[in-house]
Amino acid sequence: MARIVMKFGGTSVADLDRIKNVARHVKREVDAGHEVAVVVSAMSGKTNELVGWVQGTPKVVGANSPFYDAREYDAVVASGEQVTSGLLAIALHAMDINARSWQGWQIPIRTDNAHGAARILEIDGADIIKRMGEGQVAVIAGFQGLGPDNRIATLGRGGSDTSAVAIAAAVKADRCDIYTDVDGVYTTDPRIVPQARRLKKIAFEEMLEMASLGAKVLQVRSVELAMVHKVRTFVRSSFEDPDAPGMGDLLNPPGTLICDEDEIVEQEVVTGIAYAKDEAQISLRRLADRPGVSAAIFGPLAESHINVDMIVQNISEDGSKTDMTFTVPSGDVEKAIKVLGENKEKIGYDVVQNESGLVKVSVIGIGMRSHAGVAATAFKALAEKGINIKAITTSEIKISILIDGPYAELAVRTLHSCYGLDKN
């Protein structure tokens, strides 16, 4: 017998038929004798509908600009998960399974006071553990908790994944199964590379890089939480037959296991290729090369909540001047240039230039730590395809390369092939 947390996303609970299918997945685990908790998202599209309703209501006018009361925003948008948890509990009752729905405040899941983007501070799992031990399935509304003001606080987009991993840690679950519309984590986007392979295992660190670079399988916060608390997490498909052979395998269910790298016996040099579109490059020309210039640039950008990624600095031959180039999301270019213009005198640059429509392609793998020549292989392969590299950053397990947007798919296919990821 094991203790399992099962999480189902919006597409998995999109309508009543799919909710009944989810109930079959839950029943399989209950019939196997496991203690089960389930975390659910709102039905697909429901959160967007609720947000639209909020945006259609009269605005409250503040000192500077119109805004919505974030506490009431949370009260409205959290209702989507409440509906789903109740409907799934009803579906389980119809299968003679003892189940009860739970809202975040009933557990409680304690969060900070950042309504709309709250972070989980603490979960008291004692009552859930007691009920599970008595054979009751806890059906928990994801995406929500209880703020210090005793009001509902939502966790931001993708918060149900975070809820599931946090609850798994709180109840000391043997594993956390994330059911979604894909059957695992692939070496790259199968829509670009049909030969992409589903990974049997991937390390937390690798999955964190993949998620931060645009892989939509899991949210970054949930992977961070799983890594910190060592929560073994399986990515699985909710659309497979719940009763198919192997679906109830306790140790190796179908899908991809996200785990500590110690569990991965044979570590590949490169695990996958990820990419992030809509990158932009900003260059500041002829800066004075002096202490504090980087702080003068990136401090105001950080204060304006502009995320800076790749940074490249080129110093002149006499050491008196430097050029600073960095990337930001394309949607933040105008805002970034405005901030830089407001701080031009303090920074001391001659001219600012920018280029949008770029793509960041990344090679990821924990095996890089012990293998040389990984970067050189990428550079050679891209050069042979005539793909120009605009910027490069590296870490222990990642090489990121900035290129022109039109070459994105070619670069992904080229790198996927050159590291042998096409092979079974």
LINTA-V343839 format. One record per run of one state. SS is the DSSP state (2 for helix, 1 for strand, 0 for the rest). FROM is the first residue (numbers start at 1). TO is the last residue. If there is no record, write none. Layout:
ss = <SS	SS>
from = <FROM	FROM>
to = <TO	TO>
//
This chain:
ss = <0	1	0	2	0	2	0	1	0	2	0	1	0	1	0	2	0	2	0	1	0	2	0	1	0	1	0	2	0	1	0	1	0	1	0	2	0	1	0	1	0	1	0	1	2	0	2	0	1	0	1	0	2	0	1	0	2	0	1	0	1	2	0	2	0	1	0	2	0	2	0	1	0	1	2	0>
from = <1	3	9	10	14	16	32	35	41	46	56	60	62	66	68	70	78	79	95	99	103	104	108	109	112	120	124	126	134	137	142	144	147	152	155	159	171	175	181	186	187	198	199	201	204	213	220	230	233	238	256	260	261	264	272	289	293	304	311	316	321	330	343	344	348	351	365	366	371	374	385	391	395	398	405	419>
to = <2	8	9	13	15	31	34	40	45	55	59	61	65	67	69	77	78	94	98	102	103	107	108	111	119	123	125	133	136	141	143	146	151	154	158	170	174	180	185	186	197	198	200	203	212	219	229	232	237	255	259	260	263	271	288	292	303	310	315	320	329	342	343	347	350	364	365	370	373	384	390	394	397	404	418	424>
//
